[in-house]
Amino acid sequence: MKTFDARAYSIADFLEWSNNGLLDLSPKFQRRGVWTRAAKSYLIDTIIRGKPMPKVLLTQELLDKKNVRTVIDGQQRIRTIIEFVAGGFTVLKAHNAQFAGVHFADLDEDIKTTILQYEVGVDLLYNVSLSEMLDIFARINTYSVTLNRQEQLNAKYLGVFKISAYELGHAYISYILDGGILTEKQISRMGEAQLASDLLVAMVDGVQTIKNIERLYKKFESFEVAPAQVEEGVVRYHKAMKFVGALYKAEELASTNWSRPHWFYTLFTCVAHALEPIKGLEACPRPKLSAQTVLQWRSSLDELSALYTEYTEDEDAEVPNPWLRFINYAQRRTTDTEARVERARFVLSKIEDDT
């Protein structure tokens, strides 16, 4: 027999219940935890932008002829909303530059209305015992997917570097998909966020192992305003992607080896280094890249991709010695610092020789 109803209540409803003592935010079996300022800010930004948040789980009990609602799951979200409206904190600039530093009472009336009318999805339980409640939690957790590394980082960090990387990932999602760099399944598990983070690391702190994404997330976690090196990294990222798009339309990229994620990393960093030196690639040449040399670059890149396929698929092919090292780094430890630097050195040297 069904034991819940799916409903939606506005933030104004939750505030009214709270003000009238009809909202219980401290059930005995609720997990305790304190949200960071960044986590609170991100939730309020979600509301201001009209984005959905996960459902809240409530029970409802009639006490003294009044309905008292207990928040079973979603306590921190509701506490955060109530605290924000009460003036307890403001949104960080990294999340929303327009409303950063402005308390709820000082917001324009239309924004206040938007917030108060925001609807929170709710599953309302009724006539549920404690044992049944625990069973519900067990069933919910049964269907939870184990988080991959990027999803874990997403849950842990909310700073300016992570936010900037995610915005870049979203900005080029069509190119990433149409270019065959990532699949829809990979993107459903935040593949584009990881790729964009990895590329932004190179723009901000140089070519290095993919394992250092968290180091950059952590380094810039406490900043409300994007430090200059992150802002500059974002600008460099856009410039590099502009030339990557000029070299290969997405559907053209998909038919080459450059659509493989570690190859794309090499293509991107080679393009960025040609435009402006990148840390870690100081010993690599910087062949000129401009609107006038795009076709020359494209010719070299096409040949590199074709020769790699020939040398790795034809057992009788005679592989030149310089290629042996490149092939090794293109097939093993592909995301390590050394492999990334050596692939870039090889590609940039070939392009320089051809141009």
Buried (B, 14 or more C-beta within 10 A) or exposed (E): EEEBEEBEBBBBBBBEBBEEEBBBBEBEEBEEEEBEBBBBBBBBBBBBEEEEBEBBBBBBEEEEEEEBBBBBBBBBBBBBBBBBBEEEBBBBBBBBEEBBEBBBEEBEEEBBEBBBEBEBBBBBBEEBEEEEBEEBBEEEEEEEEEEEBBBEBBEBBBBBBBBBBBEBBEBBBEBBBBBBBBEEEBBEBBBBBBBBBBBBBBBBBBBBBBEBBBBBBBBBBEBBEBBEBBBBBBEBBEBBBEBBBBBBEBEBBBEBBBBBBBBBBBBBBBBBBBBEEBEBBEEBBBBEBEEEBEEBBBEBBBEBBEBBEEBBEEEEEEBEEEBEEBBEBBEEEBBBBEBBBBBBBBBBBBBBEBE
